[in-house]
Amino acid sequence: MTQQIELFDIASPCVSVCTSNKKGYCFGCLRSRTERQLWLSMTNEQRRDVLRLIAGRKQRIEQLKDQQLGFDFDEVVEVGELF
């Protein structure tokens, strides 16, 4: 299988929040401490792997929010007339 040539580096997912939870995951970009520290030395393939992990973390966070609240904010609820 041939490798695709990367013309551009993959940009950092940093959103300049830079605050971590107790486990070391950034609230802004959802990367672990190690992922943040090693980002500049990672290959594009490793960066894509980190971006996939971030997408999974975002999905789990959304699922937890929905479970804790018991309802979905994106759900359209029809309301009858008030008067």
N, C-alpha and C positions, 0 to 999 in steps of 0.2 A: 504494500500500500504506500502511495506517495504522500509525503508530508506537504501541507499547505504552508507557503511562505507567509510569515507575518510581516506586514508592512509597517504597522504601528504597534507600540507597546500598549498593553491593556492598562487603562487608567486606574488609579486607586479609587476604591469605593468610599473613601473618607468624605464625610459631609461636615467636618469641622465641629463636631459635637464633643468628641474626645473625652468621654466620661465612661468609666467601666463599672460593671457590677462586681459583686464579690468573687465571681468565678473568673473575672478578667475579660469578659466580653464587652466590647464597646457598645454603648447605647445608640450611637449614631450609625456606625457601619456594620455592626454585628460581627466583626471579626474578633477572634481570640487575640490575646496578648502576643502570642507567638506569630500568628498570621500578620499582625501589624508590624512587628519587629522585622520579619523576614521578607516583607513585600518587595522591597527594592532588589533583593538578590534572587527572587523567584523567577523561574522561566514563565513564559506566557501560558504554557500548559498548566503549571502549578497555580497560576493566578486564576485561570478558568475554573480549576477545581475549587478554589476558595470561593469564587463567585457562586458556584453551584451550592456550596455549603451555606452561604449567606442566604440564598433563595429558600433553602429548606428551613433555615432558622426563622425567616420572616413568616413562612407559611405556618410553622408550629406556633409562633407568637399569636398570629391571627386566630388560629383554632382555639388557643387557650383563652383569648379575649372573648370569643363567642361563647365558649362553655361557661366561663365565669359570669358573664352578664346574662346568659340565658336567652339572648335574642341577637338578631343580626341587624346592624345599622343600615346595611345595604338593602334589606328587605323592604318592599313597598307594602305598606299596610293601608287598606282602604278604611276610611272612617265615614260613618254615616253623617247625615246632616245634623247639625246641632239644634236647629230651630225648625 
